[in-house]
């Protein structure tokens, strides 16, 4: 019984870690995309003037 509980606990912790990693990667990607768009907009505004 204890071994089954340990396996379930490790599985839950692993699942939470995987979801956390995926969300973090998504947020980092969106932040980088936003920053790149701002840099491009600044570059285009500067080049027009």
Rosetta silent file (secondary structure, phi, psi, omega in degrees, C-alpha in Angstrom):
SEQUENCE: XXXXXXXXXXXXXXXXXXXXXXXXXXXXXXXXXXXXXXXXXXXXXXXXX
SCORE:     score description
SCORE:     0.000 S_00000001
   1 L     0.000  -41.425 -178.235    0.000    0.000    0.000 S_00000001
   2 H   -66.332  -37.504  179.783    2.777    2.393    0.869 S_00000001
   3 H   -66.318  -38.359  178.664    4.579    1.754   -2.432 S_00000001
   4 H   -65.821  -42.352  178.280    1.413    2.557   -4.412 S_00000001
   5 H   -62.459  -42.482  178.369    0.942    5.812   -2.483 S_00000001
   6 H   -61.677  -41.982  179.336    4.582    6.723   -3.124 S_00000001
   7 H   -64.667  -42.749  178.443    4.135    6.051   -6.867 S_00000001
   8 H   -64.745  -43.018  179.760    1.000    8.194   -7.017 S_00000001
   9 H   -61.760  -45.539  178.102    2.712   10.988   -5.091 S_00000001
  10 H   -63.845  -39.621  178.456    5.724   10.971   -7.421 S_00000001
  11 H   -63.947  -42.823  179.413    3.402   10.939  -10.448 S_00000001
  12 H   -64.974  -45.241  178.753    1.431   13.923   -9.149 S_00000001
  13 H   -61.776  -42.074  177.749    4.619   15.875   -8.375 S_00000001
  14 H   -63.465  -40.889  178.196    5.973   15.058  -11.828 S_00000001
  15 H   -64.406  -44.157  178.147    2.746   16.170  -13.479 S_00000001
  16 H   -63.050  -41.421  178.565    2.698   19.444  -11.582 S_00000001
  17 H   -63.130  -40.680  179.783    6.349   20.050  -12.489 S_00000001
  18 H   -66.206  -42.532  179.126    5.635   19.378  -16.169 S_00000001
  19 H   -65.750  -42.280  178.446    2.648   21.732  -16.210 S_00000001
  20 H   -61.563  -42.994  178.681    4.635   24.424  -14.400 S_00000001
  21 H   -63.715  -40.740 -179.932    7.486   24.097  -16.896 S_00000001
  22 H   -65.813  -43.155  179.323    5.090   24.339  -19.843 S_00000001
  23 H   -65.315  -42.270  178.806    3.362   27.443  -18.444 S_00000001
  24 H   -62.472  -44.608  178.437    6.701   29.089  -17.684 S_00000001
  25 H   -61.738  -41.367  178.850    7.997   28.380  -21.188 S_00000001
  26 H   -62.566  -45.617 -179.427    4.812   29.808  -22.695 S_00000001
  27 H   -64.869  -39.886  177.361    5.043   32.983  -20.606 S_00000001
  28 H   -63.946  -42.857  179.253    8.713   33.469  -21.478 S_00000001
  29 H   -61.763  -45.576 -179.714    7.917   32.979  -25.173 S_00000001
  30 H   -64.852  -39.658  178.937    5.066   35.512  -25.075 S_00000001
  31 H   -64.191  -41.777  178.603    7.226   38.057  -23.208 S_00000001
  32 H   -65.250  -41.247  179.198   10.032   37.660  -25.756 S_00000001
  33 H   -62.825  -41.945  178.673    7.564   38.024  -28.615 S_00000001
  34 H   -64.099  -44.254  179.552    6.150   41.195  -27.056 S_00000001
  35 H   -63.396  -41.569  178.606    9.641   42.628  -26.525 S_00000001
  36 H   -63.382  -40.490  178.486   10.623   41.828  -30.126 S_00000001
  37 H   -65.059  -39.736  177.904    7.494   43.557  -31.435 S_00000001
  38 H   -64.618  -40.867  178.284    8.252   46.648  -29.328 S_00000001
  39 H   -65.004  -40.984  178.797   11.840   46.745  -30.632 S_00000001
  40 H   -64.509  -43.384  179.136   10.614   46.399  -34.210 S_00000001
  41 H   -62.406  -41.972  178.180    8.059   49.163  -33.706 S_00000001
  42 H   -63.844  -43.169  178.813   10.745   51.418  -32.224 S_00000001
  43 H   -61.613  -44.817 -178.462   13.098   50.620  -35.130 S_00000001
  44 H   -66.933  -40.797  177.180   10.396   51.361  -37.706 S_00000001
  45 H   -62.915  -39.584 -179.551    9.418   54.609  -35.980 S_00000001
  46 H   -69.094  -37.083 -176.567   13.063   55.683  -35.884 S_00000001
  47 H   -75.934  -24.043  179.571   13.691   54.815  -39.519 S_00000001
  48 H   -74.103  -35.439 -176.282   10.655   56.784  -40.745 S_00000001
  49 L   -75.340    0.000    0.000   11.792   60.045  -39.131 S_00000001
